[in-house]
Amino acid sequence: MSPDMRRFKEPRAKNPQRGFTLIEVLLALALTALLLTLLSTGMYVVARDWNDNTERLDAKLDESLAILQIERALIAAFPHSFNSTETLLREVYFDGEDDRLSWVSTVSPQRLAGLTAWSIDAVSDEGIGEGIGVRTAPAFSDDPSARLDNVETRIILPGYDLEISYLREPNALTREWTDEWLGSEQGALPLAVHILFRATGAEGSDYELIAPIKAWRHRSIMPNSLGAGLGQ
């Protein structure tokens, strides 16, 4: 074999592997840190939005449940009667105006047996806040107003006020709503109660309910002339 051929077959020396420079290492670490920062920022934004949406959903559910509870209590309104100490006559308990309402219902928030007196109104108090307040107390067989006055108001719809009206005429063509209904004067309950819950803030949503009352008439107290046409 000629020397030229031996030289051709001799393996070539391999070049030593080139390592990373300090600048390249620092640059890679910086890029990795930047990517991790972007990922953590994105995860934080997603988690924050998720929590905000969850809080808003929880608030909506709480509002819906509170309104549903009021609606159930109104539908189950009962013509509770008591002996008035002023007139010495038997009167139906129902005190309704355009911004507050007190009535007796067969529905209790604690699901207790017996009749329960309810009261809702718009509250603005530094101690308990602003919104729709509710109070409940046992009805027993007398006027429950004093017991309701002694119960602490609980805010169930913060940031809301309300507008209430009462149905007095069942005829669809001549349906009449009034902004006041006193059971002591009418001798009966209204046929239905309409409540508009208005949000006082920009982020809230208005709610509306119409609760028909089936047990509007007392079994022994005759409605007066204003309510004589009810249910006929």
TORLUM-353226 format. One line per field, with one value per atom (N, C-alpha, C): residue number from 1; atom name; x, y, z. Coordinates in nm, 3 decimals, padded with zeros to 5 digits. Layout:
BEGIN
k <- (NUM;...)
a <- (CA;...)
u <- (X;...)
v <- (Y;...)
w <- (Z;...)
END
This chain:
BEGIN
k <- (1;1;1;2;2;2;3;3;3;4;4;4;5;5;5;6;6;6;7;7;7;8;8;8;9;9;9;10;10;10;11;11;11;12;12;12;13;13;13;14;14;14;15;15;15;16;16;16;17;17;17;18;18;18;19;19;19;20;20;20;21;21;21;22;22;22;23;23;23;24;24;24;25;25;25;26;26;26;27;27;27;28;28;28;29;29;29;30;30;30;31;31;31;32;32;32;33;33;33;34;34;34;35;35;35;36;36;36;37;37;37;38;38;38;39;39;39;40;40;40;41;41;41;42;42;42;43;43;43;44;44;44;45;45;45;46;46;46;47;47;47;48;48;48;49;49;49;50;50;50;51;51;51;52;52;52;53;53;53;54;54;54;55;55;55;56;56;56;57;57;57;58;58;58;59;59;59;60;60;60;61;61;61;62;62;62;63;63;63;64;64;64;65;65;65;66;66;66;67;67;67;68;68;68;69;69;69;70;70;70;71;71;71;72;72;72;73;73;73;74;74;74;75;75;75;76;76;76;77;77;77;78;78;78;79;79;79;80;80;80;81;81;81;82;82;82;83;83;83;84;84;84;85;85;85;86;86;86;87;87;87;88;88;88;89;89;89;90;90;90;91;91;91;92;92;92;93;93;93;94;94;94;95;95;95;96;96;96;97;97;97;98;98;98;99;99;99;100;100;100;101;101;101;102;102;102;103;103;103;104;104;104;105;105;105;106;106;106;107;107;107;108;108;108;109;109;109;110;110;110;111;111;111;112;112;112;113;113;113;114;114;114;115;115;115;116;116;116;117;117;117;118;118;118;119;119;119;120;120;120;121;121;121;122;122;122;123;123;123;124;124;124;125;125;125;126;126;126;127;127;127;128;128;128;129;129;129;130;130;130;131;131;131;132;132;132;133;133;133;134;134;134;135;135;135;136;136;136;137;137;137;138;138;138;139;139;139;140;140;140;141;141;141;142;142;142;143;143;143;144;144;144;145;145;145;146;146;146;147;147;147;148;148;148;149;149;149;150;150;150;151;151;151;152;152;152;153;153;153;154;154;154;155;155;155;156;156;156;157;157;157;158;158;158;159;159;159;160;160;160;161;161;161;162;162;162;163;163;163;164;164;164;165;165;165;166;166;166;167;167;167;168;168;168;169;169;169;170;170;170;171;171;171;172;172;172;173;173;173;174;174;174;175;175;175;176;176;176;177;177;177;178;178;178;179;179;179;180;180;180;181;181;181;182;182;182;183;183;183;184;184;184;185;185;185;186;186;186;187;187;187;188;188;188;189;189;189;190;190;190;191;191;191;192;192;192;193;193;193;194;194;194;195;195;195;196;196;196;197;197;197;198;198;198;199;199;199;200;200;200;201;201;201;202;202;202;203;203;203;204;204;204;205;205;205;206;206;206;207;207;207;208;208;208;209;209;209;210;210;210;211;211;211;212;212;212;213;213;213;214;214;214;215;215;215;216;216;216;217;217;217;218;218;218;219;219;219;220;220;220;221;221;221;222;222;222;223;223;223;224;224;224;225;225;225;226;226;226;227;227;227;228;228;228;229;229;229;230;230;230;231;231;231;232;232;232)
a <- (N;CA;C;N;CA;C;N;CA;C;N;CA;C;N;CA;C;N;CA;C;N;CA;C;N;CA;C;N;CA;C;N;CA;C;N;CA;C;N;CA;C;N;CA;C;N;CA;C;N;CA;C;N;CA;C;N;CA;C;N;CA;C;N;CA;C;N;CA;C;N;CA;C;N;CA;C;N;CA;C;N;CA;C;N;CA;C;N;CA;C;N;CA;C;N;CA;C;N;CA;C;N;CA;C;N;CA;C;N;CA;C;N;CA;C;N;CA;C;N;CA;C;N;CA;C;N;CA;C;N;CA;C;N;CA;C;N;CA;C;N;CA;C;N;CA;C;N;CA;C;N;CA;C;N;CA;C;N;CA;C;N;CA;C;N;CA;C;N;CA;C;N;CA;C;N;CA;C;N;CA;C;N;CA;C;N;CA;C;N;CA;C;N;CA;C;N;CA;C;N;CA;C;N;CA;C;N;CA;C;N;CA;C;N;CA;C;N;CA;C;N;CA;C;N;CA;C;N;CA;C;N;CA;C;N;CA;C;N;CA;C;N;CA;C;N;CA;C;N;CA;C;N;CA;C;N;CA;C;N;CA;C;N;CA;C;N;CA;C;N;CA;C;N;CA;C;N;CA;C;N;CA;C;N;CA;C;N;CA;C;N;CA;C;N;CA;C;N;CA;C;N;CA;C;N;CA;C;N;CA;C;N;CA;C;N;CA;C;N;CA;C;N;CA;C;N;CA;C;N;CA;C;N;CA;C;N;CA;C;N;CA;C;N;CA;C;N;CA;C;N;CA;C;N;CA;C;N;CA;C;N;CA;C;N;CA;C;N;CA;C;N;CA;C;N;CA;C;N;CA;C;N;CA;C;N;CA;C;N;CA;C;N;CA;C;N;CA;C;N;CA;C;N;CA;C;N;CA;C;N;CA;C;N;CA;C;N;CA;C;N;CA;C;N;CA;C;N;CA;C;N;CA;C;N;CA;C;N;CA;C;N;CA;C;N;CA;C;N;CA;C;N;CA;C;N;CA;C;N;CA;C;N;CA;C;N;CA;C;N;CA;C;N;CA;C;N;CA;C;N;CA;C;N;CA;C;N;CA;C;N;CA;C;N;CA;C;N;CA;C;N;CA;C;N;CA;C;N;CA;C;N;CA;C;N;CA;C;N;CA;C;N;CA;C;N;CA;C;N;CA;C;N;CA;C;N;CA;C;N;CA;C;N;CA;C;N;CA;C;N;CA;C;N;CA;C;N;CA;C;N;CA;C;N;CA;C;N;CA;C;N;CA;C;N;CA;C;N;CA;C;N;CA;C;N;CA;C;N;CA;C;N;CA;C;N;CA;C;N;CA;C;N;CA;C;N;CA;C;N;CA;C;N;CA;C;N;CA;C;N;CA;C;N;CA;C;N;CA;C;N;CA;C;N;CA;C;N;CA;C;N;CA;C;N;CA;C;N;CA;C;N;CA;C;N;CA;C;N;CA;C;N;CA;C;N;CA;C;N;CA;C;N;CA;C;N;CA;C;N;CA;C;N;CA;C;N;CA;C;N;CA;C;N;CA;C;N;CA;C;N;CA;C;N;CA;C;N;CA;C;N;CA;C;N;CA;C;N;CA;C;N;CA;C;N;CA;C;N;CA;C;N;CA;C;N;CA;C;N;CA;C;N;CA;C;N;CA;C;N;CA;C;N;CA;C;N;CA;C;N;CA;C;N;CA;C;N;CA;C;N;CA;C;N;CA;C;N;CA;C;N;CA;C;N;CA;C;N;CA;C;N;CA;C;N;CA;C;N;CA;C;N;CA;C;N;CA;C;N;CA;C)
u <- (00.087;00.000;00.090;00.061;00.145;00.127;00.225;00.214;00.098;00.067;-00.046;-00.177;-00.196;-00.319;-00.327;-00.211;-00.214;-00.255;-00.204;-00.243;-00.392;-00.448;-00.591;-00.678;-00.635;-00.716;-00.700;-00.597;-00.578;-00.695;-00.755;-00.869;-00.825;-00.916;-00.890;-00.917;-00.839;-00.857;-00.987;-01.067;-01.195;-01.171;-01.256;-01.248;-01.306;-01.247;-01.303;-01.438;-01.537;-01.670;-01.661;-01.743;-01.742;-01.840;-01.803;-01.891;-01.964;-02.067;-02.144;-02.062;-02.072;-02.005;-02.090;-02.032;-02.104;-02.220;-02.199;-02.306;-02.425;-02.398;-02.507;-02.583;-02.511;-02.577;-02.665;-02.611;-02.689;-02.811;-02.794;-02.906;-03.014;-02.974;-03.072;-03.146;-03.073;-03.138;-03.236;-03.196;-03.285;-03.412;-03.397;-03.515;-03.605;-03.543;-03.623;-03.699;-03.630;-03.697;-03.811;-03.790;-03.894;-04.015;-03.990;-04.101;-04.177;-04.104;-04.171;-04.252;-04.198;-04.273;-04.401;-04.389;-04.508;-04.611;-04.565;-04.658;-04.726;-04.646;-04.706;-04.801;-04.766;-04.856;-04.987;-04.975;-05.096;-05.182;-05.118;-05.194;-05.260;-05.190;-05.248;-05.370;-05.358;-05.471;-05.590;-05.563;-05.671;-05.735;-05.651;-05.705;-05.786;-05.737;-05.810;-05.945;-05.944;-06.071;-06.165;-06.110;-06.193;-06.255;-06.173;-06.225;-06.329;-06.305;-06.403;-06.534;-06.525;-06.647;-06.719;-06.640;-06.701;-06.771;-06.707;-06.768;-06.896;-06.892;-07.013;-07.123;-07.086;-07.186;-07.244;-07.158;-07.207;-07.301;-07.266;-07.353;-07.488;-07.485;-07.611;-07.696;-07.630;-07.704;-07.765;-07.687;-07.740;-07.859;-07.850;-07.962;-08.084;-08.061;-08.174;-08.240;-08.159;-08.216;-08.293;-08.242;-08.313;-08.447;-08.449;-08.574;-08.670;-08.617;-08.702;-08.766;-08.692;-08.746;-08.859;-08.841;-08.946;-09.069;-09.046;-09.158;-09.237;-09.169;-09.238;-09.319;-09.262;-09.333;-09.455;-09.449;-09.564;-09.673;-09.634;-09.733;-09.809;-09.737;-09.798;-09.851;-09.879;-09.934;-10.067;-10.089;-10.207;-10.283;-10.417;-10.497;-10.508;-10.397;-10.391;-10.474;-10.556;-10.641;-10.610;-10.641;-10.616;-10.716;-10.734;-10.822;-10.745;-10.790;-10.724;-10.755;-10.651;-10.672;-10.726;-10.719;-10.768;-10.915;-10.948;-11.086;-11.170;-11.104;-11.173;-11.243;-11.198;-11.251;-11.142;-11.186;-11.090;-11.044;-10.913;-10.857;-10.762;-10.746;-10.652;-10.516;-10.413;-10.278;-10.214;-10.197;-10.125;-10.100;-09.975;-09.940;-09.846;-09.903;-09.823;-09.825;-09.706;-09.690;-09.596;-09.561;-09.481;-09.334;-09.289;-09.148;-09.129;-09.236;-09.222;-09.346;-09.330;-09.441;-09.422;-09.532;-09.535;-09.656;-09.636;-09.744;-09.716;-09.813;-09.798;-09.802;-09.714;-09.702;-09.694;-09.733;-09.716;-09.575;-09.492;-09.354;-09.262;-09.172;-09.074;-08.934;-08.845;-08.708;-08.634;-08.674;-08.614;-08.694;-08.797;-08.884;-08.946;-08.988;-09.053;-09.203;-09.267;-09.413;-09.477;-09.598;-09.669;-09.654;-09.726;-09.725;-09.607;-09.554;-09.440;-09.473;-09.444;-09.461;-09.333;-09.350;-09.239;-09.247;-09.132;-09.126;-09.007;-09.030;-08.921;-08.933;-08.819;-08.817;-08.677;-08.667;-08.537;-08.470;-08.346;-08.274;-08.152;-08.128;-08.006;-07.959;-07.868;-07.823;-07.672;-07.601;-07.456;-07.415;-07.498;-07.463;-07.475;-07.579;-07.603;-07.588;-07.575;-07.555;-07.681;-07.673;-07.784;-07.830;-07.959;-08.014;-08.153;-08.195;-08.326;-08.309;-08.381;-08.374;-08.495;-08.476;-08.586;-08.584;-08.703;-08.721;-08.831;-08.817;-08.918;-08.939;-09.062;-09.097;-09.218;-09.238;-09.359;-09.484;-09.588;-09.713;-09.802;-09.808;-09.896;-10.041;-10.118;-10.259;-10.289;-10.186;-10.208;-10.143;-10.132;-10.067;-09.915;-09.849;-09.705;-09.616;-09.674;-09.595;-09.488;-09.525;-09.429;-09.311;-09.337;-09.227;-09.137;-09.195;-09.113;-09.024;-09.077;-08.998;-08.879;-08.889;-08.781;-08.678;-08.700;-08.608;-08.505;-08.382;-08.276;-08.293;-08.280;-08.293;-08.170;-08.195;-08.086;-08.090;-07.978;-07.970;-07.952;-08.048;-08.038;-08.005;-08.030;-07.996;-07.924;-07.795;-07.723;-07.717;-07.728;-07.722;-07.850;-07.965;-08.093;-08.195;-08.292;-08.413;-08.531;-08.651;-08.765;-08.886;-08.971;-09.097;-09.206;-09.310;-09.411;-09.547;-09.625;-09.765;-09.849;-09.981;-10.072;-10.191;-10.227;-10.337;-10.469;-10.563;-10.694;-10.807;-10.785;-10.891;-10.846;-10.917;-10.873;-10.903;-10.994;-11.032;-10.913;-10.878;-10.762;-10.780;-10.904;-10.928;-10.922;-10.961;-10.963;-10.869;-10.763;-10.670;-10.614;-10.622;-10.582;-10.481;-10.370;-10.267;-10.265;-10.241;-10.234;-10.103;-10.054;-09.927;-09.944;-10.065;-10.088;-10.197;-10.175;-10.277;-10.268;-10.373;-10.381;-10.489;-10.450;-10.546;-10.652;-10.617;-10.714;-10.827;-10.799;-10.902;-10.970;-10.893;-10.948;-11.022;-10.984;-11.046;-11.006;-10.900;-10.853;-10.712;-10.651;-10.520;-10.536;-10.436;-10.444;-10.436;-10.480;-10.474;-10.331;-10.245;-10.106;-10.022;-09.893;-09.798;-09.690;-09.664;-09.558;-09.446;-09.323;-09.208;-09.100;-09.052;-08.938;-08.818;-08.717;-08.593;-08.498;-08.470;-08.385;-08.244;-08.147;-08.007;-07.968;-07.906;-07.864;-07.725;-07.650;-07.518;-07.520;-07.411;-07.404;-07.386;-07.329;-07.299;-07.416;-07.514;-07.624;-07.727;-07.811;-07.920;-08.053;-08.153;-08.285;-08.354;-08.435;-08.514;-08.661;-08.746;-08.889;-08.961;-09.060;-09.140;-09.286;-09.373;-09.517;-09.562;-09.608;-09.648;-09.799;-09.869;-10.014;-10.044;-10.147;-10.186;-10.318;-10.316;-10.438;-10.529;-10.468;-10.549;-10.565;-10.630;-10.641;-10.756;-10.852;-10.974;-10.983;-11.018;-11.038;-11.170;-11.173;-11.293;-11.412;-11.389;-11.502;-11.509;-11.406;-11.407;-11.440;-11.544;-11.586;-11.503;-11.456;-11.386;-11.479;-11.420;-11.503;-11.536;-11.594;-11.641;-11.527;-11.406;-11.293;-11.245;-11.266;-11.219;-11.332;-11.455;-11.570;-11.566;-11.502;-11.498;-11.383;-11.299;-11.183;-11.226;-11.166;-11.189;-11.324;-11.403;-11.533;-11.522)
v <- (-00.118;00.000;00.122;00.210;00.328;00.422;00.501;00.599;00.693;00.723;00.815;00.753;00.625;00.559;00.546;00.523;00.515;00.647;00.752;00.884;00.908;00.855;00.876;00.802;00.682;00.602;00.642;00.719;00.757;00.843;00.811;00.891;01.032;01.120;01.261;01.289;01.372;01.409;01.487;01.449;01.517;01.651;01.747;01.879;01.873;01.929;01.929;02.000;01.950;02.011;02.151;02.238;02.379;02.399;02.450;02.474;02.606;02.623;02.748;02.856;02.972;03.085;03.137;03.218;03.273;03.361;03.433;03.520;03.437;03.325;03.239;03.178;03.138;03.081;03.185;03.305;03.411;03.447;03.449;03.479;03.372;03.245;03.137;03.145;03.176;03.191;03.308;03.416;03.533;03.501;03.429;03.392;03.297;03.203;03.111;03.185;03.279;03.358;03.441;03.495;03.574;03.488;03.367;03.277;03.237;03.207;03.171;03.288;03.409;03.528;03.546;03.529;03.542;03.435;03.313;03.205;03.232;03.273;03.300;03.418;03.521;03.635;03.594;03.512;03.464;03.380;03.293;03.211;03.298;03.403;03.493;03.566;03.613;03.683;03.589;03.467;03.369;03.336;03.314;03.282;03.399;03.522;03.639;03.652;03.637;03.644;03.532;03.415;03.302;03.333;03.385;03.418;03.529;03.629;03.737;03.683;03.598;03.540;03.453;03.378;03.294;03.378;03.488;03.576;03.639;03.681;03.739;03.634;03.512;03.406;03.374;03.369;03.344;03.454;03.579;03.691;03.681;03.645;03.630;03.518;03.408;03.296;03.335;03.409;03.454;03.546;03.637;03.727;03.650;03.556;03.479;03.396;03.335;03.255;03.341;03.461;03.551;03.593;03.627;03.667;03.549;03.430;03.311;03.284;03.305;03.283;03.382;03.508;03.607;03.572;03.529;03.492;03.376;03.274;03.160;03.203;03.292;03.339;03.422;03.496;03.575;03.486;03.390;03.299;03.225;03.194;03.123;03.219;03.343;03.440;03.389;03.418;03.367;03.484;03.485;03.595;03.584;03.603;03.594;03.707;03.673;03.773;03.781;03.895;03.918;04.022;04.025;04.124;04.254;04.360;04.489;04.552;04.602;04.671;04.811;04.863;04.998;04.997;04.912;04.909;04.803;04.713;04.602;04.510;04.514;04.429;04.332;04.228;04.132;04.183;04.194;04.251;04.152;04.168;04.086;04.155;04.079;04.137;04.138;04.257;04.278;04.428;04.468;04.611;04.636;04.686;04.704;04.845;04.899;05.028;05.009;05.119;05.106;05.075;05.091;05.065;04.970;04.912;04.816;04.727;04.611;04.516;04.423;04.402;04.305;04.215;04.085;03.990;03.863;03.774;03.645;03.535;03.438;03.331;03.196;03.095;02.957;02.907;02.986;02.949;03.016;02.937;02.988;02.971;03.069;03.052;02.937;02.905;02.791;02.663;02.668;02.553;02.499;02.592;02.555;02.547;02.469;02.459;02.586;02.615;02.733;02.849;02.957;03.076;03.166;03.234;03.324;03.461;03.564;03.702;03.746;03.808;03.856;04.008;04.069;04.212;04.240;04.312;04.353;04.502;04.568;04.710;04.749;04.871;04.924;04.987;04.945;04.987;05.069;05.175;05.255;05.290;05.209;05.225;05.202;05.289;05.275;05.147;05.102;04.983;04.854;04.843;04.717;04.731;04.853;04.873;04.916;04.912;04.953;04.835;04.826;04.719;04.681;04.563;04.511;04.432;04.476;04.409;04.322;04.214;04.123;04.091;04.075;04.032;03.927;03.831;03.728;03.705;03.667;03.640;03.548;03.474;03.390;03.476;03.426;03.502;03.480;03.360;03.323;03.360;03.409;03.441;03.589;03.670;03.813;03.894;04.025;04.115;04.095;04.051;04.023;04.145;04.263;04.383;04.409;04.396;04.424;04.327;04.201;04.103;04.133;04.174;04.209;04.329;04.426;04.545;04.511;04.404;04.366;04.274;04.236;04.147;04.230;04.186;04.256;04.237;04.346;04.340;04.275;04.188;04.120;04.161;04.213;04.254;04.131;04.110;03.994;04.035;04.162;04.212;04.345;04.344;04.470;04.545;04.677;04.758;04.760;04.737;04.736;04.819;04.875;04.925;04.857;04.887;04.813;04.904;04.860;04.927;04.820;04.836;04.732;04.784;04.699;04.730;04.605;04.628;04.521;04.515;04.392;04.372;04.365;04.449;04.451;04.411;04.407;04.376;04.261;04.146;04.029;04.034;04.119;04.125;04.172;04.095;04.128;04.260;04.295;04.419;04.541;04.523;04.636;04.611;04.541;04.505;04.632;04.638;04.759;04.724;04.796;04.782;04.908;04.890;05.002;04.995;05.110;05.113;05.104;05.072;05.056;04.952;04.870;04.771;04.744;04.780;04.757;04.654;04.542;04.437;04.481;04.574;04.622;04.700;04.760;04.835;04.750;04.668;04.589;04.465;04.411;04.290;04.166;04.176;04.063;04.094;03.996;04.015;04.052;04.114;04.139;04.008;04.014;03.894;03.858;03.959;03.935;04.053;04.028;04.132;04.139;04.260;04.284;04.362;04.311;04.378;04.396;04.519;04.549;04.579;04.493;04.513;04.590;04.714;04.799;04.806;04.780;04.791;04.938;04.976;05.115;05.139;05.035;05.049;05.017;05.053;05.033;04.887;04.806;04.667;04.573;04.615;04.526;04.514;04.413;04.389;04.399;04.454;04.464;04.327;04.303;04.180;04.217;04.129;04.154;04.024;04.033;03.915;03.954;03.861;03.874;03.747;03.763;03.649;03.647;03.553;03.541;03.484;03.535;03.490;03.415;03.287;03.206;03.225;03.222;03.234;03.381;03.457;03.602;03.638;03.548;03.582;03.505;03.577;03.514;03.439;03.328;03.244;03.308;03.403;03.463;03.615;03.680;03.826;03.860;03.937;03.977;04.096;04.091;04.207;04.328;04.448;04.568;04.600;04.715;04.749;04.758;04.797;04.807;04.670;04.571;04.437;04.341;04.393;04.305;04.230;04.288;04.222;04.127;04.113;04.026;03.881;03.819;03.677;03.644;03.743;03.715;03.716)
w <- (00.000;00.000;00.000;-00.088;-00.104;00.012;00.038;00.148;00.130;00.004;-00.019;00.028;00.001;00.041;00.192;00.260;00.405;00.466;00.404;00.456;00.438;00.330;00.302;00.402;00.447;00.538;00.684;00.714;00.854;00.901;01.015;01.064;01.098;01.067;01.098;01.245;01.295;01.437;01.453;01.554;01.579;01.647;01.606;01.670;01.811;01.906;02.043;02.045;02.129;02.137;02.195;02.135;02.176;02.290;02.405;02.519;02.509;02.601;02.605;02.675;02.622;02.685;02.800;02.884;03.000;02.955;02.847;02.796;02.749;02.681;02.635;02.752;02.856;02.974;03.041;03.058;03.121;03.037;02.905;02.817;02.827;02.833;02.846;02.978;03.085;03.215;03.215;03.150;03.143;03.065;02.953;02.874;02.953;03.025;03.106;03.215;03.280;03.383;03.325;03.205;03.140;03.107;03.055;03.024;03.150;03.257;03.382;03.437;03.422;03.468;03.388;03.256;03.171;03.205;03.228;03.263;03.397;03.497;03.628;03.623;03.543;03.529;03.463;03.357;03.291;03.383;03.462;03.556;03.663;03.706;03.807;03.751;03.626;03.564;03.548;03.502;03.485;03.619;03.721;03.854;03.911;03.889;03.939;03.870;03.737;03.663;03.707;03.729;03.774;03.910;04.002;04.135;04.128;04.042;04.028;03.973;03.871;03.815;03.918;03.997;04.100;04.206;04.246;04.346;04.292;04.166;04.106;04.096;04.059;04.049;04.186;04.288;04.424;04.469;04.436;04.474;04.403;04.274;04.200;04.258;04.294;04.353;04.487;04.568;04.697;04.677;04.580;04.553;04.505;04.414;04.361;04.470;04.558;04.666;04.764;04.793;04.884;04.826;04.697;04.632;04.624;04.596;04.590;04.726;04.833;04.966;04.996;04.957;04.977;04.893;04.769;04.683;04.742;04.793;04.853;04.974;05.055;05.173;05.137;05.026;04.983;04.923;04.843;04.785;04.895;05.003;05.116;05.222;05.184;05.280;05.336;05.463;05.534;05.595;05.584;05.641;05.793;05.858;06.005;06.067;06.163;06.228;06.377;06.436;06.578;06.629;06.758;06.820;06.842;06.775;06.787;06.922;06.989;07.117;07.098;06.975;06.949;06.908;06.811;06.761;06.831;06.905;06.972;06.872;06.748;06.642;06.596;06.529;06.475;06.338;06.321;06.199;06.134;06.003;05.926;05.927;05.955;05.962;05.824;05.770;05.645;05.634;05.640;05.639;05.523;05.413;05.293;05.239;05.213;05.147;05.029;04.963;04.842;04.869;04.994;05.025;05.143;05.192;05.302;05.305;05.368;05.373;05.493;05.566;05.676;05.656;05.671;05.651;05.729;05.732;05.799;05.693;05.706;05.607;05.676;05.601;05.649;05.625;05.556;05.528;05.630;05.684;05.781;05.725;05.743;05.693;05.761;05.883;05.954;05.936;05.853;05.827;05.955;06.040;06.164;06.145;06.229;06.222;06.276;06.228;06.274;06.179;06.209;06.126;06.162;06.061;06.079;06.024;06.101;06.055;05.986;05.868;05.788;05.775;05.757;05.729;05.639;05.529;05.440;05.416;05.406;05.374;05.329;05.275;05.234;05.355;05.381;05.501;05.461;05.535;05.521;05.661;05.712;05.850;05.855;05.925;05.933;06.004;06.095;06.171;06.093;06.009;05.938;05.787;05.735;05.593;05.520;05.387;05.301;05.216;05.197;05.115;05.162;05.121;05.160;05.289;05.392;05.520;05.544;05.616;05.646;05.796;05.850;05.989;05.992;06.080;06.098;06.247;06.281;06.421;06.423;06.530;06.540;06.539;06.472;06.463;06.584;06.634;06.745;06.709;06.806;06.779;06.798;06.819;06.841;06.731;06.753;06.659;06.670;06.562;06.572;06.552;06.540;06.509;06.615;06.742;06.849;06.845;06.816;06.809;06.690;06.578;06.463;06.493;06.568;06.601;06.689;06.765;06.856;06.791;06.665;06.595;06.519;06.522;06.449;06.299;06.225;06.079;06.017;05.922;05.850;05.704;05.653;05.513;05.426;05.335;05.245;05.102;05.067;04.934;04.950;04.976;04.990;04.857;04.865;04.744;04.664;04.728;04.658;04.736;04.662;04.724;04.654;04.696;04.641;04.621;04.531;04.501;04.496;04.579;04.597;04.555;04.491;04.458;04.480;04.492;04.534;04.439;04.401;04.307;04.382;04.340;04.405;04.312;04.182;04.087;03.998;04.001;03.926;03.777;03.736;03.595;03.512;03.410;03.329;03.255;03.221;03.147;03.238;03.362;03.457;03.573;03.548;03.656;03.719;03.848;03.920;04.028;04.025;04.127;04.212;04.340;04.432;04.510;04.556;04.627;04.778;04.823;04.967;04.989;05.090;05.127;05.277;05.347;05.491;05.518;05.576;05.605;05.704;05.793;05.890;05.824;05.708;05.635;05.528;05.459;05.350;05.399;05.514;05.563;05.486;05.407;05.325;05.279;05.216;05.155;05.009;04.947;04.803;04.725;04.600;04.517;04.477;04.470;04.433;04.481;04.491;04.531;04.423;04.378;04.279;04.346;04.335;04.395;04.288;04.277;04.191;04.281;04.271;04.345;04.253;04.288;04.205;04.261;04.175;04.216;04.224;04.334;04.352;04.293;04.264;04.204;04.056;03.989;03.844;03.807;03.896;03.863;03.890;03.968;04.003;03.893;03.904;03.810;03.885;03.818;03.878;03.875;03.977;03.985;04.003;03.957;03.965;03.998;04.084;04.114;04.129;04.091;04.111;04.182;04.304;04.386;04.402;04.339;04.360;04.498;04.560;04.694;04.683;04.714;04.703;04.825;04.944;05.067;05.103;05.014;05.036;05.130;05.145;05.219;05.350;05.457;05.587;05.589;05.661;05.659;05.729;05.820;05.893;05.883;05.828;05.814;05.670;05.652;05.518;05.470;05.345;05.290;05.284;05.295;05.287;05.142;05.117;04.983;04.883;04.931;04.839;04.794;04.880;04.846;04.817;04.806;04.789;04.658;04.558;04.428;04.412;04.515;04.503;04.485;04.386;04.364;04.304;04.270;04.210;04.059)
END
